[in-house]
Amino acid sequence: MSACAAESGTPTLTWYINPDAGGQEQLAQTCTEEADGAYTIETVLLPRQAASQREQLARRLAARDSSIDIMSLDPPFIPELAEPGFLAPVPDDVAEQTTEGVVQGAIDGASWNDELVTVPFWANTQLLWYRKSVAEAAGLDMTQPVTWQQLIDAAESQDKLLAVQGQKNESLTVWINALVASAGGEIITNPEASGQDIKLGLESEAGKQAAEIIGQIGTSGVGGPGLPTEDEPTSLTVFQGDQGSFMVNWPFVWSSTVTAVEDGSVDQALLDDIGWTTYPLTGEGGEVTPPYGGINLGVGAFSENPDLAYQAIECIVTPEHQAEYFATNGNPAASTQAYDDPAVQEAYPMYEAIRDSLERAVPRPQTPFYNEVSTGLQETWHPPASVDPESTPVSSTDFITSVLRGESLL
């Protein structure tokens, strides 16, 4: 394709994509066709792990790599690329067009220093999934927000397991951040500060409440013996099992379970027993602050065709394309208009809960030093059974601060 593009004089835009079910490659083909010769989009696959994606892109951008036109970026790593000027500025008209009708969580996650530096593409959030039969037996009213303590008590009363992600990876940071935010706190209180001056908000009532919940789930046994190595797919397996009760997880839960029913590995009765609602509260009177994830699109600062790259991005993120991507690849749209699409509503009957959760979703700490902060949290809040509300927030703060000051190594 590159040779043909070069011969015809049509500029080729290279889009570095994260692994998915083929939807981004299809969008590249669609928008190439719709460009009618203005440009051609080629895709290059990034590594599966978000941290490896970040490392590859950061190194190449630091070397002023002009082959990077469009990038699919995990939101937590955007400040690290924006701060040194590795992202081409988003034109005002593009910013206005691509944020119209977009959920607030996605706009927040695409920004740095109160400025849009990337374009929201798809957004993700966790829901609280529950087995209707267990909730009913435990006497929980799932039409109202529930607390983590209520879930722990309900699961224990029914001799069931509470499925959460306790593995030492990014999912643990996601959990900690949501717990702290719901209690009114922040992991970083001055995210725009230099590494030397960053102040953490873990030594607070919010930090203690978060540690108490994680520690209780870890020590009580309600999280199950596999909790320290449990990731999102493992959590789903626990939830689908005989001891399943409640689970926090991403929307892929639904499509995976539907597929499992179709291939006969689980019964239809399980699917019929699954309910969903917004993310649980850290405590009574707290805020609903679901985790925010997804992918935003950035343009490399050293691209030879930044204007064309933004034209291509405008095509990629139209509500119609986001809806198709959601329905076929299972990645929720950042555009609220996409949720009106009948194909989306048929594939994901919990579309309203997803959309509403995205409006309230809270991004993870946005800082150029996110890798150090996230890895430091994983080192000091794992395994869950070791987490203590009196000591963990303090030791975690000391360790991460020491790393940021260059006094300790991760």
N, C-alpha and C positions, 0 to 999 in steps of 0.2 A: 504493500500500500504506500510506503514511504517513497519508493522509486517512482510510482505512478504520480504521486502528489507532486514530487519534485519536477517531473517532466512537464506536468500541466501547469506548473506555477501556483498550484493551490497550496497554501500554507498548511502544514500538519501540526496539530496541537497534541501534545502528549499528556494524557491524563493518568496519574498514578492513583490506582484504585485499591481499596482494601478488599479482601476476599468476601464474596457474597455468592448468591446462587446464579450469577450471570446477569443480573439486572443492570449493573453499571455498564457492562460491555454492550448490552442491548441498547441502552440509552445513548451510548456513544455512536452507535450505528444510526439510530433514529435521528439524532441531532445533526449528524453528518449529512444525511439525506435532506433534512429540512433546511440545511444551510445553503443548498443549491449551488455548491461550488465555492462558497466563500471560505471554507476551511474543511479540513478532514480531522476527525478525532481518532487517535489511536490510544489504546489502554495499555498500561504496564502494571502488573500485579505486585503489590507490596506484600511483605511477610504477614503471616496470620496474626501474630501477637502485636498489640497496639504499641508496646514499648519498642519493639524492633522496627515498626513502621516509623516511629518518631526518630529513632537513631539514624536510620538510613536517610530520611529526608533532611534532618538537621545537618548531617555531615555534608551532604551534597549541596545544600543551600549555602553552607558556610564556605564551600569552595566555589561559590558563584556559578553553579551549574545552570546553563541557559536552556537545557533540555526539559526542565520542569516547568510546564505551562499550568496545568491544573492538578490540584492535590485533594484527595479525600482525607480529611484530617479529623482525628479524634479530638473533641473539644478541649480536654485538659492540657493538651500540648500546644494549643494555639498561642498563648502568651509567650512561650519560649521562642516561637518563630517570629512573632510580631515585634517583640521588644528590640531585637537587633536589626530590624528592617528587612527580614527575609520574605515578607509578603507584599505584593504589589497593592497599592491603595485601592479600595473599592470605590469606583466612581459614584457620585451622588445619585445619578439617575438609576444606576444598577441597585444601589442600596435601597432606594425607595421602592423600586419595582419588586425586588426579591424579599422584602420584609413585610409587604402588605398582606394582612391576614395570616401572619405567621405566629405560632404560639410563643409566648413571652420567654419560656425556658430556652427555646432555640435561639432567640435573638441574644439573650444574655450569654449563652454559650459560644456565640459567634463573635463576641465583642472583647475588646481589651482597652483599658483606659477610657471607658465610656464611648468607644468608637467601634463601629462595625468594621472588622478587619477580614472577615470571611463571610461566605454566603450560606445560610442555613439550607441544608439539603434534606436529610431525614433526621428525625428526632426519636429518641427512645426513652422509655420510662418504665419503672417497675410498678406492678400492681400487687395487691394482696389477694392471692388466690386461696380459696378455701373449699373444703368438702362440705356441701350443704348439710349432709347427714350428721357430721361431727359438730358443726356449729349449732345445729338445732338441738342435739342431745346435750350440749354444754350450756344451752340457754343463752347464747349470744345473739344479739340483734345486729345483724350485719348491714342493716339499712342506715346505721349510725356509725361514725368513726369509732374504731376500737383501738385500745392501747396495746403495746407489746406485753404488758403484764397480764392483760385479759387473755391474750393468745396463749401465753405460757400456762396460765391457770387452766384454760379450757383444754389444751392439749394434754396436760398432766391428768386432769380429771377423767379423761376418756382413754388414758393409757396410749396416747398417740405421740407421734414425733412432729416437731416444728421444723420445717425445712428452710434453712438459711445458708448463705454462702460463707463458710468459715475458713476457706483455703487461704494460704498466704499468697495472695495475688491482688490484682486491682479490684476484684469484687469485694474484698474486705474493706478497702478504702471507701468504696461506694456505700457500704453498710454504715461505717463509722460516720461518714459525712451526713447521711440522711438522719441518723439518730441525733447528732449534735444540732443540726439545723432545726429539727422538729422541736427541740427543747429551747430554741431561741438563740443558739450560739453559732459560732463560726470556728472552723479549724484554724484559719488565718484571719487575724483581725485587721491587718494592713497589707493586703495582697500585692499592692503596687510597690512595696518597699524593696530595697536591695536585700540580698541574702543575709548580709550581716545584721540588718535591722528588722527582719521579719519577726513579728510577734504572734505566737500561737494562742488560741483561745481554749485549749484543752483543760487548763487548770481553772475550771469554772463549774457552776452547777450543771450546765449542759454537758460538759465533758464527763462529769461524774455520773450523770444519769445514763449516758451512752455506755460507759464502762460497766455500770451495774447490770444493764440489760444483757450485754454480750457475755459478761462473766456468769450471770445466772443461767443463761441458756447453755453455756459451756460446762458448768459444774453440776447442774441438776440432772443432766442426762436427757432432757427433753429435745435437745438438738441431735441426739443419736450418736453412736460411736464413731461415725464417719465424719463428724462435723469439721475437724481440723483440715480435712482434705476435700471438703465438699465444695464443688463449683456449681454453676447454673444447671448444666445437664444432670449432674448427680442429684441436685436438689429436686429436680423434676421426677427422677426415678423414685426418690423417697416419697414424694407427694403422691405419686401414682400407686404406691404400694399399699399393703393392708394397713399399715400404721400411719398413712398420710392424714393430715388434718389441715394445716395452714402452711402457706409458703409465700415468700416475697420473691418475685422473679419477673423477667421481661415477657413481652407478649408472645414470643415464640412458643411459649407453653401451650397455647391453644392449637396452633397449627401442628405442632409435634404430636399432641394427643389425638387430634383428628386423624393424622396419618397413622398413628399406632392402632386406632380403632379400625381403620380401613385395611391394614395389613394383618389384623387379627391378634396383635400382641397384647392389646388390652380390650376390655369389654365396653360396649356402648354405655352400660350402666355407670361406668366411671366418668365418662364425658358428661352424662346427664347430671352427675352429682357435683360437678365443678361450678363454683360461683366466683365472682370477682368483685372487688371494691377498691377504694383508694388505699394508699400505703398507710400502715398503722402509725399511731401517735407514740412519741417517746413517753409522754405522760399526759395525765388529764389536763385539759386546757391548752395543750400544745398545738402547733401548726401542722397541717398536712404538707409535708415537704418531700415528695417522691424523688428518687434519684433521677438525674438527667444524663442521657447518653445520646449517641447518634453520630452523625458525620456531617461536617461542614465542608464547603469547597473553597479552597484558597488558590490564589494565582502566585506563582513564583516571581519574586522581585526581579529576577534576571532573565525572565522569559522575553523572547524577541517579539512576541505577539500578545501583549497583555490585553489590548482592546478586544482582539478576537477571542481570547480566552474568556473574557467576561461575557461576550456575546454567547459563547457556547454554554457558559454556566446559566445564563438566563433561560436558555432552551432546556437545559437539563432539569432545572428546578421548577418548571411550570407546574401548577397544581394538577393538571392532567397527567403529567409524567410522574409526579410524586405518588398520585393515586395508583397508577399502574404498577409502580415499583413496590408500593405497600402490599397491594393485593397479590402480586406474584412472588415477591421475595420476602415478605413478612417484616419489612423495616418500616415503622410508622412514619407518616409524613409530618413535616414541619408546618405545612400549610393547612389551615383549618378547613379550607374549601375542599381539600382532597377527601375529607371524611364524609362528604355528602355523596361520594361516588357509590353507586349500588354494589359494585364489585368489592369494594372495601368493606361495606357493611355486611355483605354476605360472608366474606372470608373471616371477618373479625367482629362477631356480634357485641363485643365489649368496646367497640370503637369510641363510644361516648366517654367511657371511663378513661381510655387512653388519652383522648383529646383533653379532657378536663385535668387529668394528672399532669400533662405537659404544660398546661397553663400555670400550674403551681410548682413545677419541678425546680429543684435547686442544683445548679452545677457544682461539681467538685471545686476545691480551691483553685482560683485562677491566678497563677503566678508563673513567672519564667523558671521557677525552681520547683515545679510540680513533681518532677521525678524524684528529687531528694525527699520532699515531704511525703509523698505517697509510699515510697519504699520504706521510709522511716516509720510510718504508721504500721505498715505490715510487719516490720521487725519487732515492734514493741507491743502490738495488740494481738499477738498470735503465740500459742494457740488460744482460742477463746476461753478455755478453762483457767488460763493463767491471768486473765484480765481482772483487775481489782480496782474499784472506784476510788480508793484512797491513794493507791500507788501508781497505777498505770498512766493516768493523765500527766502526773509529775515526771515520771521516768521517760515517757514518750516526748514530752516537751524538752527535757534536758538533752536527750539523744539527738532529736531533729535539729535543735538549735546548735548543738555542737557540730553536726555535719554541715550545716549552712555556713558556719564560721570557719570551716576548714580544719577543725580540731579533731574530728573523728571521720572514719570512713564507713560507708554503707556496707 
